[in-house]
Amino acid sequence: MTLHFHPEAEHELHQSVEYYENKAAGLGDEFLNEVEKTLRLIKTYPNLGFPLTNSDRRMIVQRFPYGLIYSVQNDRIDIYALMHLHRRPGYWKSRK
């Protein structure tokens, strides 16, 4: 399985890491580590995420109020968003 990030999802990741790092030194790295753990879990068990639609799933990032929105197509996993769980639900749907 290969992971492919939508450019806006990649931007959300960088913004979120920066946000947490500005809150407390080292917190950005902790956030990034949790996202990386979640990505490894998705890669190992791609159908584990909560189904949102027929093709989209959400996997929660532990310790932080974020979820990775993704879809699985053959050997490819497309990451559409790193969404904050309490803001703008569904904003990522136009990214497909």
Biopython code that builds the backbone (N, CA, C, O; Angstrom):
import numpy as np
from Bio.PDB.StructureBuilder import StructureBuilder

atoms = [
    (1, "MET", "N", (0.837, -1.186, 0.000)),
    (1, "MET", "CA", (0.000, 0.000, 0.000)),
    (1, "MET", "C", (0.881, 1.249, 0.000)),
    (1, "MET", "O", (1.859, 1.342, 0.742)),
    (2, "THR", "N", (0.513, 2.189, -0.839)),
    (2, "THR", "CA", (1.220, 3.470, -0.851)),
    (2, "THR", "C", (0.265, 4.573, -0.417)),
    (2, "THR", "O", (-0.923, 4.550, -0.739)),
    (3, "LEU", "N", (0.803, 5.532, 0.316)),
    (3, "LEU", "CA", (0.026, 6.672, 0.794)),
    (3, "LEU", "C", (0.252, 7.862, -0.127)),
    (3, "LEU", "O", (1.381, 8.148, -0.525)),
    (4, "HIS", "N", (-0.835, 8.552, -0.461)),
    (4, "HIS", "CA", (-0.761, 9.762, -1.279)),
    (4, "HIS", "C", (-1.561, 10.853, -0.586)),
    (4, "HIS", "O", (-2.757, 10.695, -0.338)),
    (5, "PHE", "N", (-0.898, 11.961, -0.275)),
    (5, "PHE", "CA", (-1.547, 13.079, 0.400)),
    (5, "PHE", "C", (-2.070, 14.086, -0.607)),
    (5, "PHE", "O", (-1.355, 14.482, -1.527)),
    (6, "HIS", "N", (-3.314, 14.498, -0.435)),
    (6, "HIS", "CA", (-3.826, 15.644, -1.175)),
    (6, "HIS", "C", (-3.004, 16.849, -0.716)),
    (6, "HIS", "O", (-2.679, 16.937, 0.468)),
    (7, "PRO", "N", (-2.658, 17.779, -1.610)),
    (7, "PRO", "CA", (-1.845, 18.933, -1.202)),
    (7, "PRO", "C", (-2.439, 19.715, -0.024)),
    (7, "PRO", "O", (-1.694, 20.200, 0.828)),
    (8, "GLU", "N", (-3.744, 19.840, 0.033)),
    (8, "GLU", "CA", (-4.363, 20.573, 1.139)),
    (8, "GLU", "C", (-4.272, 19.788, 2.450)),
    (8, "GLU", "O", (-4.176, 20.386, 3.522)),
    (9, "ALA", "N", (-4.302, 18.477, 2.372)),
    (9, "ALA", "CA", (-4.130, 17.657, 3.576)),
    (9, "ALA", "C", (-2.706, 17.802, 4.102)),
    (9, "ALA", "O", (-2.484, 17.871, 5.311)),
    (10, "GLU", "N", (-1.754, 17.848, 3.191)),
    (10, "GLU", "CA", (-0.361, 18.056, 3.589)),
    (10, "GLU", "C", (-0.196, 19.431, 4.242)),
    (10, "GLU", "O", (0.520, 19.574, 5.234)),
    (11, "HIS", "N", (-0.857, 20.429, 3.683)),
    (11, "HIS", "CA", (-0.820, 21.783, 4.257)),
    (11, "HIS", "C", (-1.437, 21.790, 5.658)),
    (11, "HIS", "O", (-0.912, 22.437, 6.564)),
    (12, "GLU", "N", (-2.540, 21.080, 5.834)),
    (12, "GLU", "CA", (-3.177, 20.994, 7.153)),
    (12, "GLU", "C", (-2.238, 20.353, 8.171)),
    (12, "GLU", "O", (-2.190, 20.767, 9.329)),
    (13, "LEU", "N", (-1.505, 19.354, 7.737)),
    (13, "LEU", "CA", (-0.551, 18.698, 8.630)),
    (13, "LEU", "C", (0.513, 19.688, 9.092)),
    (13, "LEU", "O", (0.797, 19.787, 10.286)),
    (14, "HIS", "N", (1.099, 20.419, 8.151)),
    (14, "HIS", "CA", (2.148, 21.380, 8.508)),
    (14, "HIS", "C", (1.607, 22.483, 9.419)),
    (14, "HIS", "O", (2.266, 22.879, 10.381)),
    (15, "GLN", "N", (0.409, 22.974, 9.113)),
    (15, "GLN", "CA", (-0.200, 24.019, 9.947)),
    (15, "GLN", "C", (-0.463, 23.518, 11.362)),
    (15, "GLN", "O", (-0.227, 24.237, 12.333)),
    (16, "SER", "N", (-0.944, 22.301, 11.477)),
    (16, "SER", "CA", (-1.279, 21.748, 12.790)),
    (16, "SER", "C", (-0.029, 21.496, 13.622)),
    (16, "SER", "O", (-0.019, 21.757, 14.825)),
    (17, "VAL", "N", (1.021, 20.992, 12.989)),
    (17, "VAL", "CA", (2.284, 20.786, 13.703)),
    (17, "VAL", "C", (2.797, 22.130, 14.218)),
    (17, "VAL", "O", (3.216, 22.241, 15.370)),
    (18, "GLU", "N", (2.762, 23.138, 13.367)),
    (18, "GLU", "CA", (3.224, 24.474, 13.764)),
    (18, "GLU", "C", (2.376, 25.039, 14.906)),
    (18, "GLU", "O", (2.905, 25.630, 15.847)),
    (19, "TYR", "N", (1.061, 24.853, 14.815)),
    (19, "TYR", "CA", (0.161, 25.334, 15.864)),
    (19, "TYR", "C", (0.522, 24.716, 17.218)),
    (19, "TYR", "O", (0.655, 25.430, 18.212)),
    (20, "TYR", "N", (0.678, 23.403, 17.254)),
    (20, "TYR", "CA", (0.989, 22.731, 18.514)),
    (20, "TYR", "C", (2.387, 23.080, 19.012)),
    (20, "TYR", "O", (2.606, 23.185, 20.219)),
    (21, "GLU", "N", (3.322, 23.259, 18.107)),
    (21, "GLU", "CA", (4.675, 23.628, 18.526)),
    (21, "GLU", "C", (4.676, 25.026, 19.149)),
    (21, "GLU", "O", (5.431, 25.289, 20.085)),
    (22, "ASN", "N", (3.834, 25.917, 18.630)),
    (22, "ASN", "CA", (3.728, 27.263, 19.199)),
    (22, "ASN", "C", (3.040, 27.253, 20.561)),
    (22, "ASN", "O", (3.280, 28.137, 21.382)),
    (23, "LYS", "N", (2.196, 26.271, 20.802)),
    (23, "LYS", "CA", (1.537, 26.147, 22.109)),
    (23, "LYS", "C", (2.513, 25.712, 23.190)),
    (23, "LYS", "O", (2.480, 26.223, 24.309)),
    (24, "ALA", "N", (3.381, 24.764, 22.851)),
    (24, "ALA", "CA", (4.363, 24.260, 23.817)),
    (24, "ALA", "C", (5.498, 23.577, 23.058)),
    (24, "ALA", "O", (5.263, 22.808, 22.126)),
    (25, "ALA", "N", (6.711, 23.865, 23.465)),
    (25, "ALA", "CA", (7.879, 23.262, 22.812)),
    (25, "ALA", "C", (7.779, 21.739, 22.872)),
    (25, "ALA", "O", (7.569, 21.159, 23.938)),
    (26, "GLY", "N", (7.931, 21.107, 21.719)),
    (26, "GLY", "CA", (7.886, 19.648, 21.640)),
    (26, "GLY", "C", (6.510, 19.079, 21.358)),
    (26, "GLY", "O", (6.390, 17.917, 20.969)),
    (27, "LEU", "N", (5.460, 19.883, 21.550)),
    (27, "LEU", "CA", (4.104, 19.370, 21.331)),
    (27, "LEU", "C", (3.836, 19.121, 19.845)),
    (27, "LEU", "O", (3.095, 18.205, 19.489)),
    (28, "GLY", "N", (4.439, 19.938, 18.987)),
    (28, "GLY", "CA", (4.301, 19.714, 17.549)),
    (28, "GLY", "C", (4.873, 18.370, 17.138)),
    (28, "GLY", "O", (4.287, 17.663, 16.319)),
    (29, "ASP", "N", (6.020, 18.018, 17.711)),
    (29, "ASP", "CA", (6.630, 16.710, 17.419)),
    (29, "ASP", "C", (5.761, 15.570, 17.938)),
    (29, "ASP", "O", (5.629, 14.535, 17.285)),
    (30, "GLU", "N", (5.168, 15.762, 19.115)),
    (30, "GLU", "CA", (4.278, 14.734, 19.662)),
    (30, "GLU", "C", (3.066, 14.538, 18.753)),
    (30, "GLU", "O", (2.643, 13.409, 18.504)),
    (31, "PHE", "N", (2.512, 15.643, 18.261)),
    (31, "PHE", "CA", (1.378, 15.560, 17.340)),
    (31, "PHE", "C", (1.784, 14.810, 16.073)),
    (31, "PHE", "O", (1.075, 13.909, 15.626)),
    (32, "LEU", "N", (2.924, 15.184, 15.499)),
    (32, "LEU", "CA", (3.402, 14.526, 14.284)),
    (32, "LEU", "C", (3.621, 13.035, 14.520)),
    (32, "LEU", "O", (3.289, 12.224, 13.656)),
    (33, "ASN", "N", (4.169, 12.660, 15.665)),
    (33, "ASN", "CA", (4.359, 11.238, 15.985)),
    (33, "ASN", "C", (3.030, 10.493, 16.021)),
    (33, "ASN", "O", (2.936, 9.368, 15.530)),
    (34, "GLU", "N", (2.006, 11.107, 16.598)),
    (34, "GLU", "CA", (0.686, 10.459, 16.653)),
    (34, "GLU", "C", (0.080, 10.326, 15.261)),
    (34, "GLU", "O", (-0.545, 9.311, 14.953)),
    (35, "VAL", "N", (0.258, 11.344, 14.416)),
    (35, "VAL", "CA", (-0.234, 11.257, 13.034)),
    (35, "VAL", "C", (0.492, 10.130, 12.303)),
    (35, "VAL", "O", (-0.135, 9.353, 11.584)),
    (36, "GLU", "N", (1.799, 10.040, 12.483)),
    (36, "GLU", "CA", (2.570, 8.974, 11.830)),
    (36, "GLU", "C", (2.131, 7.591, 12.304)),
    (36, "GLU", "O", (2.057, 6.660, 11.502)),
    (37, "LYS", "N", (1.842, 7.445, 13.597)),
    (37, "LYS", "CA", (1.317, 6.165, 14.109)),
    (37, "LYS", "C", (-0.006, 5.827, 13.435)),
    (37, "LYS", "O", (-0.251, 4.681, 13.060)),
    (38, "THR", "N", (-0.853, 6.836, 13.288)),
    (38, "THR", "CA", (-2.160, 6.625, 12.655)),
    (38, "THR", "C", (-1.987, 6.229, 11.199)),
    (38, "THR", "O", (-2.696, 5.351, 10.707)),
    (39, "LEU", "N", (-1.055, 6.864, 10.506)),
    (39, "LEU", "CA", (-0.790, 6.517, 9.107)),
    (39, "LEU", "C", (-0.283, 5.082, 8.976)),
    (39, "LEU", "O", (-0.672, 4.371, 8.049)),
    (40, "ARG", "N", (0.574, 4.653, 9.890)),
    (40, "ARG", "CA", (1.051, 3.254, 9.862)),
    (40, "ARG", "C", (-0.104, 2.285, 10.087)),
    (40, "ARG", "O", (-0.177, 1.233, 9.451)),
    (41, "LEU", "N", (-0.998, 2.644, 10.989)),
    (41, "LEU", "CA", (-2.166, 1.807, 11.258)),
    (41, "LEU", "C", (-3.058, 1.711, 10.017)),
    (41, "LEU", "O", (-3.532, 0.630, 9.668)),
    (42, "ILE", "N", (-3.282, 2.845, 9.359)),
    (42, "ILE", "CA", (-4.089, 2.859, 8.129)),
    (42, "ILE", "C", (-3.430, 1.995, 7.060)),
    (42, "ILE", "O", (-4.101, 1.231, 6.367)),
    (43, "LYS", "N", (-2.120, 2.120, 6.933)),
    (43, "LYS", "CA", (-1.401, 1.353, 5.913)),
    (43, "LYS", "C", (-1.483, -0.149, 6.184)),
    (43, "LYS", "O", (-1.595, -0.944, 5.251)),
    (44, "THR", "N", (-1.427, -0.537, 7.452)),
    (44, "THR", "CA", (-1.479, -1.951, 7.825)),
    (44, "THR", "C", (-2.897, -2.507, 7.762)),
    (44, "THR", "O", (-3.112, -3.627, 7.298)),
    (45, "TYR", "N", (-3.866, -1.716, 8.232)),
    (45, "TYR", "CA", (-5.272, -2.135, 8.276)),
    (45, "TYR", "C", (-6.142, -1.072, 7.607)),
    (45, "TYR", "O", (-6.843, -0.334, 8.299)),
    (46, "PRO", "N", (-6.109, -0.980, 6.283)),
    (46, "PRO", "CA", (-6.779, 0.125, 5.593)),
    (46, "PRO", "C", (-8.294, 0.193, 5.800)),
    (46, "PRO", "O", (-8.874, 1.273, 5.687)),
    (47, "ASN", "N", (-8.936, -0.911, 6.095)),
    (47, "ASN", "CA", (-10.393, -0.890, 6.274)),
    (47, "ASN", "C", (-10.822, -0.708, 7.724)),
    (47, "ASN", "O", (-12.006, -0.834, 8.038)),
    (48, "LEU", "N", (-9.881, -0.415, 8.606)),
    (48, "LEU", "CA", (-10.178, -0.259, 10.020)),
    (48, "LEU", "C", (-10.904, 1.048, 10.335)),
    (48, "LEU", "O", (-11.685, 1.109, 11.285)),
    (49, "GLY", "N", (-10.655, 2.085, 9.552)),
    (49, "GLY", "CA", (-11.262, 3.388, 9.815)),
    (49, "GLY", "C", (-12.780, 3.357, 9.727)),
    (49, "GLY", "O", (-13.363, 2.513, 9.046)),
    (50, "PHE", "N", (-13.408, 4.295, 10.430)),
    (50, "PHE", "CA", (-14.867, 4.400, 10.438)),
    (50, "PHE", "C", (-15.356, 4.819, 9.055)),
    (50, "PHE", "O", (-14.886, 5.825, 8.524)),
    (51, "PRO", "N", (-16.291, 4.071, 8.455)),
    (51, "PRO", "CA", (-16.779, 4.436, 7.123)),
    (51, "PRO", "C", (-17.655, 5.691, 7.174)),
    (51, "PRO", "O", (-18.610, 5.770, 7.948)),
    (52, "LEU", "N", (-17.308, 6.668, 6.334)),
    (52, "LEU", "CA", (-18.086, 7.905, 6.226)),
    (52, "LEU", "C", (-19.020, 7.860, 5.026)),
    (52, "LEU", "O", (-20.157, 8.328, 5.091)),
    (53, "THR", "N", (-18.526, 7.291, 3.930)),
    (53, "THR", "CA", (-19.312, 7.094, 2.707)),
    (53, "THR", "C", (-18.944, 5.707, 2.185)),
    (53, "THR", "O", (-18.276, 4.940, 2.879)),
    (54, "ASN", "N", (-19.372, 5.386, 0.977)),
    (54, "ASN", "CA", (-19.014, 4.088, 0.389)),
    (54, "ASN", "C", (-17.508, 3.929, 0.224)),
    (54, "ASN", "O", (-16.987, 2.816, 0.306)),
    (55, "SER", "N", (-16.805, 5.039, -0.009)),
    (55, "SER", "CA", (-15.366, 4.929, -0.272)),
    (55, "SER", "C", (-14.480, 5.653, 0.738)),
    (55, "SER", "O", (-13.271, 5.420, 0.767)),
    (56, "ASP", "N", (-15.049, 6.519, 1.561)),
    (56, "ASP", "CA", (-14.242, 7.327, 2.486)),
    (56, "ASP", "C", (-14.305, 6.792, 3.909)),
    (56, "ASP", "O", (-15.336, 6.303, 4.370)),
    (57, "ARG", "N", (-13.161, 6.902, 4.590)),
    (57, "ARG", "CA", (-13.065, 6.447, 5.976)),
    (57, "ARG", "C", (-12.373, 7.512, 6.818)),
    (57, "ARG", "O", (-11.681, 8.388, 6.299)),
    (58, "ARG", "N", (-12.576, 7.415, 8.131)),
    (58, "ARG", "CA", (-11.917, 8.331, 9.065)),
    (58, "ARG", "C", (-11.245, 7.520, 10.161)),
    (58, "ARG", "O", (-11.845, 6.625, 10.756)),
    (59, "MET", "N", (-9.983, 7.856, 10.414)),
    (59, "MET", "CA", (-9.240, 7.247, 11.510)),
    (59, "MET", "C", (-8.839, 8.370, 12.457)),
    (59, "MET", "O", (-8.249, 9.367, 12.042)),
    (60, "ILE", "N", (-9.167, 8.196, 13.732)),
    (60, "ILE", "CA", (-8.887, 9.203, 14.749)),
    (60, "ILE", "C", (-7.400, 9.184, 15.113)),
    (60, "ILE", "O", (-6.795, 8.121, 15.248)),
    (61, "VAL", "N", (-6.828, 10.377, 15.270)),
    (61, "VAL", "CA", (-5.453, 10.532, 15.752)),
    (61, "VAL", "C", (-5.522, 10.532, 17.279)),
    (61, "VAL", "O", (-6.206, 11.370, 17.867)),
    (62, "GLN", "N", (-4.829, 9.612, 17.913)),
    (62, "GLN", "CA", (-4.859, 9.507, 19.373)),
    (62, "GLN", "C", (-4.273, 10.759, 20.026)),
    (62, "GLN", "O", (-3.343, 11.373, 19.503)),
    (63, "ARG", "N", (-4.848, 11.131, 21.202)),
    (63, "ARG", "CA", (-4.395, 12.242, 22.041)),
    (63, "ARG", "C", (-4.711, 13.627, 21.491)),
    (63, "ARG", "O", (-4.520, 14.617, 22.198)),
    (64, "PHE", "N", (-5.187, 13.730, 20.257)),
    (64, "PHE", "CA", (-5.462, 15.025, 19.645)),
    (64, "PHE", "C", (-6.825, 14.964, 18.955)),
    (64, "PHE", "O", (-7.235, 13.898, 18.496)),
    (65, "PRO", "N", (-7.528, 16.092, 18.877)),
    (65, "PRO", "CA", (-8.870, 16.085, 18.283)),
    (65, "PRO", "C", (-8.844, 16.172, 16.754)),
    (65, "PRO", "O", (-9.434, 17.078, 16.164)),
    (66, "TYR", "N", (-8.164, 15.234, 16.134)),
    (66, "TYR", "CA", (-8.027, 15.212, 14.679)),
    (66, "TYR", "C", (-8.345, 13.828, 14.142)),
    (66, "TYR", "O", (-8.223, 12.822, 14.842)),
    (67, "GLY", "N", (-8.756, 13.805, 12.880)),
    (67, "GLY", "CA", (-8.979, 12.554, 12.184)),
    (67, "GLY", "C", (-8.403, 12.637, 10.784)),
    (67, "GLY", "O", (-8.422, 13.701, 10.163)),
    (68, "LEU", "N", (-7.894, 11.533, 10.287)),
    (68, "LEU", "CA", (-7.427, 11.448, 8.909)),
    (68, "LEU", "C", (-8.565, 10.900, 8.057)),
    (68, "LEU", "O", (-9.126, 9.846, 8.356)),
    (69, "ILE", "N", (-8.898, 11.624, 6.999)),
    (69, "ILE", "CA", (-9.933, 11.200, 6.061)),
    (69, "ILE", "C", (-9.227, 10.599, 4.854)),
    (69, "ILE", "O", (-8.340, 11.221, 4.269)),
    (70, "TYR", "N", (-9.628, 9.380, 4.483)),
    (70, "TYR", "CA", (-8.919, 8.692, 3.408)),
    (70, "TYR", "C", (-9.848, 7.750, 2.655)),
    (70, "TYR", "O", (-10.950, 7.433, 3.102)),
    (71, "SER", "N", (-9.365, 7.317, 1.498)),
    (71, "SER", "CA", (-10.052, 6.264, 0.748)),
    (71, "SER", "C", (-9.007, 5.268, 0.259)),
    (71, "SER", "O", (-7.831, 5.598, 0.107)),
    (72, "VAL", "N", (-9.461, 4.057, 0.020)),
    (72, "VAL", "CA", (-8.579, 2.970, -0.414)),
    (72, "VAL", "C", (-9.002, 2.548, -1.816)),
    (72, "VAL", "O", (-10.172, 2.256, -2.063)),
    (73, "GLN", "N", (-8.040, 2.519, -2.726)),
    (73, "GLN", "CA", (-8.277, 2.072, -4.097)),
    (73, "GLN", "C", (-7.142, 1.117, -4.466)),
    (73, "GLN", "O", (-6.008, 1.551, -4.664)),
    (74, "ASN", "N", (-7.436, -0.162, -4.557)),
    (74, "ASN", "CA", (-6.419, -1.174, -4.867)),
    (74, "ASN", "C", (-5.273, -1.085, -3.864)),
    (74, "ASN", "O", (-5.483, -1.304, -2.671)),
    (75, "ASP", "N", (-4.056, -0.764, -4.331)),
    (75, "ASP", "CA", (-2.894, -0.668, -3.440)),
    (75, "ASP", "C", (-2.552, 0.773, -3.085)),
    (75, "ASP", "O", (-1.425, 1.061, -2.682)),
    (76, "ARG", "N", (-3.502, 1.669, -3.228)),
    (76, "ARG", "CA", (-3.270, 3.097, -2.999)),
    (76, "ARG", "C", (-4.226, 3.613, -1.922)),
    (76, "ARG", "O", (-5.419, 3.308, -1.931)),
    (77, "ILE", "N", (-3.677, 4.402, -0.995)),
    (77, "ILE", "CA", (-4.484, 5.065, 0.029)),
    (77, "ILE", "C", (-4.346, 6.564, -0.186)),
    (77, "ILE", "O", (-3.247, 7.113, -0.107)),
    (78, "ASP", "N", (-5.458, 7.218, -0.457)),
    (78, "ASP", "CA", (-5.469, 8.666, -0.659)),
    (78, "ASP", "C", (-5.914, 9.347, 0.620)),
    (78, "ASP", "O", (-7.008, 9.088, 1.122)),
    (79, "ILE", "N", (-5.062, 10.224, 1.150)),
    (79, "ILE", "CA", (-5.382, 11.008, 2.339)),
    (79, "ILE", "C", (-5.927, 12.345, 1.855)),
    (79, "ILE", "O", (-5.209, 13.122, 1.226)),
    (80, "TYR", "N", (-7.204, 12.613, 2.150)),
    (80, "TYR", "CA", (-7.852, 13.838, 1.680)),
    (80, "TYR", "C", (-7.792, 14.972, 2.684)),
    (80, "TYR", "O", (-7.791, 16.140, 2.295)),
    (81, "ALA", "N", (-7.743, 14.652, 3.969)),
    (81, "ALA", "CA", (-7.780, 15.714, 4.973)),
    (81, "ALA", "C", (-7.231, 15.227, 6.302)),
    (81, "ALA", "O", (-7.323, 14.050, 6.652)),
    (82, "LEU", "N", (-6.663, 16.164, 7.022)),
    (82, "LEU", "CA", (-6.363, 15.995, 8.437)),
    (82, "LEU", "C", (-7.287, 16.998, 9.111)),
    (82, "LEU", "O", (-6.943, 18.168, 9.278)),
    (83, "MET", "N", (-8.459, 16.521, 9.493)),
    (83, "MET", "CA", (-9.501, 17.447, 9.945)),
    (83, "MET", "C", (-9.604, 17.515, 11.458)),
    (83, "MET", "O", (-9.497, 16.508, 12.158)),
    (84, "HIS", "N", (-9.816, 18.731, 11.939)),
    (84, "HIS", "CA", (-10.123, 18.928, 13.353)),
    (84, "HIS", "C", (-11.534, 18.389, 13.566)),
    (84, "HIS", "O", (-12.435, 18.703, 12.788)),
    (85, "LEU", "N", (-11.737, 17.602, 14.585)),
    (85, "LEU", "CA", (-13.014, 16.909, 14.781)),
    (85, "LEU", "C", (-14.148, 17.818, 15.236)),
    (85, "LEU", "O", (-15.310, 17.412, 15.213)),
    (86, "HIS", "N", (-13.827, 19.045, 15.649)),
    (86, "HIS", "CA", (-14.871, 19.941, 16.151)),
    (86, "HIS", "C", (-15.092, 21.153, 15.255)),
    (86, "HIS", "O", (-15.725, 22.124, 15.668)),
    (87, "ARG", "N", (-14.578, 21.102, 14.041)),
    (87, "ARG", "CA", (-14.709, 22.237, 13.124)),
    (87, "ARG", "C", (-15.116, 21.766, 11.740)),
    (87, "ARG", "O", (-14.626, 20.740, 11.269)),
    (88, "ARG", "N", (-15.973, 22.473, 11.104)),
    (88, "ARG", "CA", (-16.357, 22.330, 9.696)),
    (88, "ARG", "C", (-16.431, 20.889, 9.182)),
    (88, "ARG", "O", (-15.630, 20.511, 8.327)),
    (89, "PRO", "N", (-17.348, 20.092, 9.668)),
    (89, "PRO", "CA", (-17.446, 18.714, 9.162)),
    (89, "PRO", "C", (-17.758, 18.694, 7.665)),
    (89, "PRO", "O", (-18.570, 19.482, 7.181)),
    (90, "GLY", "N", (-17.120, 17.808, 6.957)),
    (90, "GLY", "CA", (-17.404, 17.612, 5.541)),
    (90, "GLY", "C", (-16.753, 18.593, 4.591)),
    (90, "GLY", "O", (-16.971, 18.496, 3.384)),
    (91, "TYR", "N", (-15.955, 19.541, 5.086)),
    (91, "TYR", "CA", (-15.337, 20.546, 4.214)),
    (91, "TYR", "C", (-14.421, 19.919, 3.158)),
    (91, "TYR", "O", (-14.172, 20.528, 2.118)),
    (92, "TRP", "N", (-13.934, 18.741, 3.410)),
    (92, "TRP", "CA", (-12.955, 18.066, 2.559)),
    (92, "TRP", "C", (-13.579, 17.359, 1.357)),
    (92, "TRP", "O", (-12.852, 16.908, 0.473)),
    (93, "LYS", "N", (-14.898, 17.253, 1.305)),
    (93, "LYS", "CA", (-15.557, 16.424, 0.280)),
    (93, "LYS", "C", (-15.260, 16.853, -1.149)),
    (93, "LYS", "O", (-15.320, 16.025, -2.058)),
    (94, "SER", "N", (-14.946, 18.108, -1.371)),
    (94, "SER", "CA", (-14.663, 18.582, -2.736)),
    (94, "SER", "C", (-13.245, 18.237, -3.193)),
    (94, "SER", "O", (-12.879, 18.564, -4.322)),
    (95, "ARG", "N", (-12.459, 17.604, -2.373)),
    (95, "ARG", "CA", (-11.059, 17.316, -2.696)),
    (95, "ARG", "C", (-10.856, 16.058, -3.523)),
    (95, "ARG", "O", (-9.718, 15.742, -3.872)),
    (96, "LYS", "N", (-11.879, 15.352, -3.840)),
    (96, "LYS", "CA", (-11.735, 14.083, -4.556)),
    (96, "LYS", "C", (-11.540, 14.286, -6.029)),
    (96, "LYS", "O", (-11.403, 13.314, -6.773)),
]
sb = StructureBuilder()
sb.init_structure("model")
sb.init_model(0)
sb.init_chain("A")
sb.init_seg("    ")
for serial, (resi, resn, name, xyz) in enumerate(atoms, 1):
    if name == "N":
        sb.init_residue(resn, " ", resi, " ")
    sb.init_atom(name, np.array(xyz, "f"), 0.0, 1.0, " ", f" {name:<3s}", serial, name[0])
structure = sb.get_structure()
